[in-house]
Amino acid sequence: MLSTDERSFTFRVYLPEASRVELVGSFTAWRTRAIRMEREDTGWWSVTVEVPVGDHDFSYLVDDSVWMADYAASGVKRNPFGGWVSQIHVPAVVEVRRAERVREAAVAAVATVVQSGTRGRVAAAA
């Protein structure tokens, strides 16, 4: 199961008997940069990560030996090895929204500086 907040995705899987769970996928170079998930007392494992724009495949690697797809993801497909992987899509629209927020913050910061500078000049002239 996964949820999203723009490009940050929270990946969750219920595996109460597992000793270790890692998130692996095209955005982690699979096992090269696997992301270790945190175990909750309830038996759920979770991690929140930023995922780049585009289409990605991922799986959970359980106890370094079992590859498990997440059927609650936006899709699943067969991988070249005959197993199943999950799919997610991160739209480019997210990048536009993020750029708009950065621009709005920059405009607000400049406006604050300009207002501060104007007050200083008015006070000096008075």
C-alpha positions in Angstrom: 0.0 0.0 0.0 1.3 3.4 -0.8 0.2 7.0 -0.4 1.5 10.2 -1.8 2.0 13.8 -1.1 3.2 15.2 -4.4 6.6 13.4 -4.9 6.9 12.0 -1.4 5.5 8.5 -1.3 4.9 6.5 1.8 5.3 2.8 1.2 3.7 0.4 3.7 3.4 -3.3 3.9 2.1 -5.7 6.6 4.7 -8.4 7.3 4.6 -9.1 11.1 6.9 -12.1 10.8 9.6 -10.4 8.7 13.0 -9.5 10.3 14.0 -7.0 7.6 12.1 -5.3 4.7 13.7 -3.1 2.1 12.1 -1.0 -0.7 13.8 -1.7 -4.0 13.0 -0.4 -7.4 14.1 1.5 -10.5 14.4 4.7 -8.4 16.9 2.9 -6.0 18.9 1.1 -8.7 17.2 -2.0 -7.3 19.5 -3.5 -4.7 22.3 -1.0 -5.2 20.6 1.7 -3.1 17.9 -0.3 -1.3 16.0 1.6 1.3 15.5 0.0 4.6 11.9 0.2 5.9 11.1 0.8 9.6 9.0 -1.7 11.5 6.1 -0.5 13.5 4.8 -2.3 16.6 1.7 -3.3 14.7 3.6 -5.5 12.2 3.5 -2.8 9.4 6.7 -1.7 7.8 6.9 1.8 6.3 9.2 4.4 4.7 8.6 7.7 3.0 10.8 8.7 0.1 10.9 11.2 -2.8 10.5 9.5 -6.1 11.6 11.2 -9.4 9.2 12.1 -12.1 8.4 9.2 -14.5 7.3 5.6 -14.5 8.9 3.3 -12.0 8.8 -0.4 -10.9 9.4 -1.4 -7.3 9.1 -4.4 -4.9 9.7 -5.1 -1.3 12.7 -7.3 -0.5 11.8 -9.4 2.6 14.5 -10.9 4.7 17.0 -10.6 1.8 15.4 -13.4 -0.1 11.7 -12.8 -1.0 10.7 -10.3 -3.6 7.1 -9.1 -3.0 5.0 -6.9 -5.2 2.5 -4.3 -3.7 -0.8 -5.1 -5.3 -2.3 -1.8 -3.9 0.1 0.2 -6.2 -1.1 1.8 -9.4 -0.2 -1.4 -11.3 1.7 -4.6 -11.4 3.5 -6.4 -14.2 5.8 -9.4 -14.8 9.5 -8.7 -14.6 12.0 -10.4 -16.9 12.7 -13.0 -14.2 9.0 -14.2 -14.1 8.1 -12.5 -10.9 5.8 -9.6 -10.2 6.8 -5.9 -9.7 4.6 -3.0 -8.7 4.3 0.2 -10.8 3.9 3.8 -9.9 3.8 6.9 -12.0 5.0 10.3 -10.9 3.6 13.0 -13.2 5.7 16.0 -14.3 2.9 18.3 -13.1 4.3 17.8 -9.6 7.5 19.5 -10.8 5.4 22.5 -12.1 3.6 22.8 -8.7 6.9 22.6 -6.8 8.4 25.3 -9.1 5.4 27.5 -8.6 5.7 27.2 -4.8 9.4 28.1 -5.0 8.7 31.1 -7.2 5.9 32.3 -4.8 8.2 32.0 -1.8 11.0 33.9 -3.7 8.5 36.7 -4.6 7.4 36.9 -1.0 11.0 37.1 0.3 11.8 39.8 -2.2 8.7 41.8 -1.2 9.7 41.5 2.4 13.2 42.8 1.7 11.9 45.6 -0.5 9.4 46.7 2.3 12.2 46.5 4.9 14.4 48.6 2.7 11.7 51.2 2.0 11.0 51.6 5.7 14.7 52.2 6.3 14.9 54.9 3.6 11.8 56.6 4.8 13.0 56.6 8.4 16.4 58.0 7.3 14.8 60.8 5.3 12.6 61.8 8.1 
